[in-house]
């Protein structure tokens, strides 16, 4: 059974095509384009024309990849930027025409639950006991508390790497005052969120996979090595300090494993992860390469199996 899932995020647009073999996914195609669809949405409330064009170029590529893969069951979702943008239809309409089906704009709780499903599929050991899943996106951060494989709470907080970089990191490199303002904003946003202390913390999405790639010195990126990587909080703090030290144009050159397309927003993303780990009393981040799109694949597979489909 061949499945395809698209995740249209604030910063990146991702596609995974996979065959479901038993309960496992055999990946046929995995793509990520950092198109910054949500650039400026926090300030203007709208998608700009250039961002729409970049996003539709990605969808055109992905629609072609899906057609080339043969018969597929397809699911596509959009997250924070499309939830907020007053003119989201300017992207969603043409994108639906390109894909031959609509992109579902999902709420924060559903986004969090998809991330949780992806983590449980990739890490069966977390189906027992407590776990905290943190998904740092471009526009929001999803925090899911699980216990014995069930969601206990799921919260979407409107802090993300793109949003906070645009709000707080105007200088390049950021000033000490800007870095302090960033951390204070994160702490305020997390102040009322109840997090389990001492539970394993699993990070998904681009910020988490980037810190794993930097910690491992990976170039090119290797999803198999990133999946399950454990990054000590001390290493995360060290790399956060380094990203704040260097201007954007130097970060990727100095930090092996950092995708240049994420270089301008990575300090904000790392700061979010660091403050979540601090609140949870965790000294290690477990990294999942399998984000929301894998949660969609899990859903597609379960629906197909329930309906008795075999192909």
Backbone torsions as a table, in degrees:
resi	resn	phi	psi	omega
1	UNK	NA	121.2	-177.0
2	UNK	-99.9	132.3	-175.4
3	UNK	-127.5	151.3	176.5
4	UNK	-137.7	136.1	-179.4
5	UNK	-132.9	135.5	178.9
6	UNK	-122.0	132.2	176.8
7	UNK	-117.8	111.0	179.6
8	UNK	-97.3	100.7	-176.5
9	UNK	-101.5	177.2	179.2
10	UNK	-64.7	-37.9	-177.3
11	UNK	-103.6	-43.7	-174.7
12	UNK	-127.8	159.1	175.5
13	UNK	-124.2	124.4	-171.7
14	UNK	-122.7	147.9	176.4
15	UNK	-132.9	133.9	168.6
16	UNK	-130.6	129.0	172.6
17	UNK	-114.1	128.8	-175.4
18	UNK	-147.6	151.0	170.6
19	UNK	-92.7	133.1	174.9
20	UNK	-87.5	116.2	-179.0
21	UNK	-121.0	104.4	-171.5
22	UNK	67.6	-116.9	177.1
23	UNK	-109.9	6.5	-176.4
24	UNK	-110.0	157.3	177.8
25	UNK	-105.0	129.7	173.1
26	UNK	-104.5	106.3	-172.0
27	UNK	-71.0	128.3	178.1
28	UNK	-97.5	-38.1	-176.3
29	UNK	-153.2	135.2	-179.3
30	UNK	-140.7	119.4	-174.1
31	UNK	-135.3	148.2	176.0
32	UNK	-139.1	128.1	173.9
33	UNK	-122.8	123.6	179.0
34	UNK	-91.0	96.6	-173.3
35	UNK	-108.9	-6.4	176.4
36	UNK	52.6	53.9	180.0
37	UNK	-58.3	-33.4	-176.2
38	UNK	-90.5	14.2	-179.9
39	UNK	-56.1	122.9	175.0
40	UNK	81.1	-5.8	-177.5
41	UNK	-62.4	-37.6	179.4
42	UNK	-58.6	-34.5	-177.2
43	UNK	-87.6	-40.8	-171.9
44	UNK	-102.4	-22.4	-175.3
45	UNK	78.0	10.4	-176.5
46	UNK	-139.0	152.2	169.1
47	UNK	-76.8	134.9	176.4
48	UNK	-85.1	160.8	-172.9
49	UNK	-61.3	-39.1	-179.0
50	UNK	-66.2	-38.5	178.8
51	UNK	-66.2	-40.6	177.1
52	UNK	-60.3	-44.8	-179.6
53	UNK	-62.2	-42.2	178.2
54	UNK	-64.0	-42.5	179.8
55	UNK	-63.3	-41.7	-179.5
56	UNK	-70.2	-29.4	174.7
57	UNK	-64.1	-40.4	177.3
58	UNK	-64.8	-43.8	-179.5
59	UNK	-64.9	-36.7	176.7
60	UNK	-60.2	-45.9	178.3
61	UNK	-60.8	-45.3	-175.3
62	UNK	-69.6	-36.7	176.9
63	UNK	-62.4	-39.5	176.8
64	UNK	-64.8	-40.1	178.8
65	UNK	-64.2	-39.3	179.2
66	UNK	-66.4	-42.8	178.0
67	UNK	-62.1	-41.8	-178.8
68	UNK	-65.8	-25.3	-178.1
69	UNK	-78.8	-8.8	-179.8
70	UNK	91.9	-161.2	-176.1
71	UNK	-65.0	122.7	-178.0
72	UNK	-134.9	146.9	164.0
73	UNK	-89.4	127.0	-169.1
74	UNK	-120.9	139.0	170.5
75	UNK	-134.6	141.1	-180.0
76	UNK	-140.2	135.0	179.2
77	UNK	-131.6	154.8	173.5
78	UNK	-122.2	150.5	-172.7
79	UNK	-119.6	-135.3	-162.2
80	UNK	-55.0	-48.1	-177.1
81	UNK	-59.7	-40.8	-179.9
82	UNK	-76.2	-23.5	173.4
83	UNK	-68.2	-35.0	-172.3
84	UNK	-93.1	-33.7	-170.0
85	UNK	-67.8	126.7	179.9
86	UNK	-65.8	-26.5	-178.3
87	UNK	-107.8	30.9	-179.3
88	UNK	-55.5	-29.6	-179.8
89	UNK	-61.9	-24.8	179.1
90	UNK	-64.9	-25.7	173.5
91	UNK	-95.0	-44.5	-172.1
92	UNK	-65.3	-37.3	-179.4
93	UNK	-63.2	-57.6	178.2
94	UNK	-61.8	-35.4	-180.0
95	UNK	-63.9	-41.1	178.1
96	UNK	-62.5	-39.4	178.7
97	UNK	-64.5	-38.4	179.5
98	UNK	-68.5	-40.2	-177.0
99	UNK	-83.0	-23.8	-174.4
100	UNK	82.1	13.2	176.4
101	UNK	-164.6	157.0	-176.5
102	UNK	-74.3	157.5	168.8
103	UNK	-94.7	125.0	-179.0
104	UNK	-82.0	121.6	174.8
105	UNK	-86.3	115.6	-171.3
106	UNK	-103.9	154.1	176.7
107	UNK	-78.7	170.4	-177.0
108	UNK	-62.6	-37.9	-178.9
109	UNK	-66.7	-43.5	179.3
110	UNK	-64.6	-38.1	176.5
111	UNK	-58.8	-44.1	179.6
112	UNK	-64.3	-41.5	-178.2
113	UNK	-67.6	-33.9	176.3
114	UNK	-66.3	-41.3	177.3
115	UNK	-62.2	-40.4	179.9
116	UNK	-64.4	-44.3	178.8
117	UNK	-59.9	-39.9	179.1
118	UNK	-64.6	-40.8	180.0
119	UNK	-65.4	-45.2	-179.6
120	UNK	-63.3	-35.8	178.3
121	UNK	-67.1	-40.3	-177.8
122	UNK	-80.1	-25.1	-176.7
123	UNK	-131.4	80.7	-178.9
124	UNK	-57.2	-25.3	-178.9
125	UNK	-63.4	-21.5	-179.7
126	UNK	-87.3	7.0	173.2
127	UNK	-77.8	-8.3	174.9
128	UNK	-118.2	137.6	178.0
129	UNK	81.3	-172.4	-178.1
130	UNK	-85.3	154.8	174.4
131	UNK	-156.0	146.2	173.8
132	UNK	-117.6	122.4	177.8
133	UNK	-105.9	128.2	178.8
134	UNK	-122.8	124.2	-178.6
135	UNK	-117.9	101.7	179.8
136	UNK	-89.3	110.8	177.3
137	UNK	-100.4	-170.4	178.2
138	UNK	-75.9	-33.7	-176.1
139	UNK	-113.1	-19.8	-178.0
140	UNK	-150.0	164.9	175.6
141	UNK	-124.7	127.2	178.6
142	UNK	-100.8	133.8	-179.0
143	UNK	-124.5	117.5	-176.4
144	UNK	-120.0	123.8	174.5
145	UNK	-100.1	123.5	179.6
146	UNK	-117.8	154.0	175.6
147	UNK	-143.6	120.1	178.5
148	UNK	52.8	41.8	174.8
149	UNK	83.0	3.4	-180.0
150	UNK	-115.6	145.4	177.3
151	UNK	-76.2	121.2	176.3
152	UNK	-91.2	-41.4	176.0
153	UNK	-152.0	149.4	178.0
154	UNK	-141.8	120.0	-175.7
155	UNK	-126.7	136.3	173.1
156	UNK	-109.3	121.1	-177.4
157	UNK	-110.1	130.7	-174.8
158	UNK	-76.3	54.4	171.3
159	UNK	-127.6	131.0	180.0
160	UNK	-149.1	169.9	-173.6
161	UNK	-63.8	-41.5	-179.9
162	UNK	-71.7	-48.6	-177.8
163	UNK	-57.3	-48.0	-175.8
164	UNK	-74.3	-33.7	175.5
165	UNK	-62.5	-42.4	179.8
166	UNK	-67.1	-34.0	-177.7
167	UNK	-78.8	-38.6	-165.5
168	UNK	-117.9	-22.5	-172.4
169	UNK	-110.2	70.9	-176.6
170	UNK	-78.3	-30.7	-177.7
171	UNK	-87.8	159.7	-178.9
172	UNK	-137.5	100.1	4.9
173	UNK	-76.3	164.5	-179.0
174	UNK	-63.3	148.8	174.9
175	UNK	-77.8	165.5	176.7
176	UNK	-60.0	-39.8	-179.8
177	UNK	-64.4	-38.8	178.0
178	UNK	-66.2	-41.5	178.4
179	UNK	-63.3	-41.2	178.0
180	UNK	-65.9	-38.9	177.3
181	UNK	-63.5	-39.8	177.6
182	UNK	-59.8	-51.5	-177.7
183	UNK	-63.1	-41.2	179.6
184	UNK	-62.5	-39.1	179.2
185	UNK	-65.5	-40.0	178.3
186	UNK	-64.3	-45.8	-179.2
187	UNK	-62.0	-38.5	177.7
188	UNK	-64.2	-42.3	-177.9
189	UNK	-66.3	-31.3	-177.2
190	UNK	-92.1	-6.2	-170.2
191	UNK	-56.6	-37.7	-175.4
192	UNK	-99.2	6.7	-179.7
193	UNK	-91.5	123.7	179.1
194	UNK	-84.3	122.1	-179.5
195	UNK	-122.5	142.7	178.5
196	UNK	-72.4	136.5	179.2
197	UNK	-93.4	126.4	177.5
198	UNK	94.2	-5.5	177.9
199	UNK	-77.3	151.5	172.2
200	UNK	-58.1	142.1	178.7
201	UNK	-114.7	123.9	179.9
202	UNK	-113.2	125.2	178.4
203	UNK	-103.7	134.2	175.9
204	UNK	-121.7	170.9	177.4
205	UNK	80.0	-179.3	-164.3
206	UNK	-62.5	-36.3	-179.7
207	UNK	-66.5	-44.5	-178.9
208	UNK	-65.2	-44.7	-179.3
209	UNK	-68.4	-29.7	178.0
210	UNK	-68.1	-43.2	179.8
211	UNK	-66.0	-33.7	175.6
212	UNK	-65.5	-43.9	179.7
213	UNK	-62.7	-39.1	178.1
214	UNK	-67.4	-45.6	-178.5
215	UNK	-60.9	-35.2	-179.2
216	UNK	-89.8	-8.3	-178.6
217	UNK	66.6	39.3	-173.0
218	UNK	-85.9	121.4	168.3
219	UNK	-153.9	114.3	3.5
220	UNK	-75.4	173.4	-179.5
221	UNK	-62.8	142.0	-179.8
222	UNK	-131.3	101.5	-175.4
223	UNK	-60.1	-36.7	-178.2
224	UNK	-65.1	-35.8	179.1
225	UNK	-78.4	-30.7	178.5
226	UNK	-72.1	-39.0	-179.9
227	UNK	-61.2	116.5	179.3
228	UNK	89.6	-1.4	178.1
229	UNK	-61.5	145.6	179.0
230	UNK	-116.6	119.7	-177.4
231	UNK	-110.6	115.4	176.5
232	UNK	-60.7	146.4	179.0
233	UNK	-60.0	-35.0	179.3
234	UNK	-59.8	-37.1	177.4
235	UNK	-69.7	-40.3	177.8
236	UNK	-60.7	-44.8	179.9
237	UNK	-63.4	-38.3	179.6
238	UNK	-63.2	-44.1	-178.8
239	UNK	-72.4	-33.8	174.5
240	UNK	-60.2	-45.6	178.8
241	UNK	-61.3	-38.5	179.7
242	UNK	-67.6	-41.0	179.4
243	UNK	-65.4	-33.2	178.5
244	UNK	-74.1	-22.8	-177.2
245	UNK	-76.7	-36.6	-172.1
246	UNK	-100.8	148.4	171.2
247	UNK	-67.4	159.5	-174.5
248	UNK	-52.4	-45.9	-173.8
249	UNK	-64.3	-20.3	-178.7
250	UNK	-96.4	-17.8	-171.4
251	UNK	-60.0	-51.4	-176.8
252	UNK	-64.0	-33.9	179.9
253	UNK	-69.1	-35.0	-176.7
254	UNK	-88.5	-25.8	-175.3
255	UNK	-112.4	94.9	179.7
256	UNK	-61.2	129.1	-178.1
257	UNK	106.2	-12.7	178.9
258	UNK	-87.1	119.5	175.2
259	UNK	-67.8	124.0	-179.1
260	UNK	-55.2	-26.8	-178.9
261	UNK	-71.1	-15.1	178.6
262	UNK	-106.8	0.2	-169.9
263	UNK	-61.4	-34.7	-175.7
264	UNK	-76.1	-23.8	-175.7
265	UNK	-109.6	-5.5	-174.7
266	UNK	-64.0	-34.4	177.7
267	UNK	-59.3	-41.5	-179.6
268	UNK	-65.7	-42.1	178.8
269	UNK	-63.4	-44.1	179.4
270	UNK	-64.7	-37.0	179.0
271	UNK	-63.8	-38.1	177.4
272	UNK	-62.4	-49.1	179.3
273	UNK	-58.8	-42.9	-178.1
274	UNK	-62.0	-43.4	-177.8
275	UNK	-71.0	-33.0	175.1
276	UNK	-65.0	-45.8	177.9
277	UNK	-59.8	-40.0	178.9
278	UNK	-62.5	-45.5	180.0
279	UNK	-64.2	-33.2	-177.3
280	UNK	-88.5	-1.5	-179.2
281	UNK	62.4	33.7	-176.0
282	UNK	-103.3	140.0	178.5
283	UNK	-105.0	2.5	-178.2
284	UNK	-145.0	142.4	172.6
285	UNK	-109.1	122.8	172.0
286	UNK	-88.4	131.4	-172.6
287	UNK	-106.7	132.6	175.2
288	UNK	-112.2	123.6	174.0
289	UNK	-76.1	-11.9	-173.0
290	UNK	-101.5	102.8	-176.1
291	UNK	-98.8	-145.7	-173.0
292	UNK	-56.2	-37.6	-177.4
293	UNK	-63.8	-31.4	176.5
294	UNK	-71.6	-33.3	172.6
295	UNK	-61.0	-38.7	175.9
296	UNK	-64.5	-41.5	178.1
297	UNK	-61.4	-41.2	177.2
298	UNK	-59.5	-46.3	179.1
299	UNK	-60.6	-47.1	-179.6
300	UNK	-59.1	-44.8	-179.9
301	UNK	-63.2	-41.8	179.9
302	UNK	-66.4	-40.9	178.9
303	UNK	-64.7	-42.7	-179.2
304	UNK	-65.8	-41.2	179.9
305	UNK	-65.2	-42.1	-179.7
306	UNK	-63.7	-32.2	-179.0
307	UNK	-83.8	-5.3	179.0
308	UNK	83.8	13.0	-179.2
309	UNK	-72.3	148.8	179.6
310	UNK	-121.9	-8.2	-179.7
311	UNK	-150.3	NA	NA
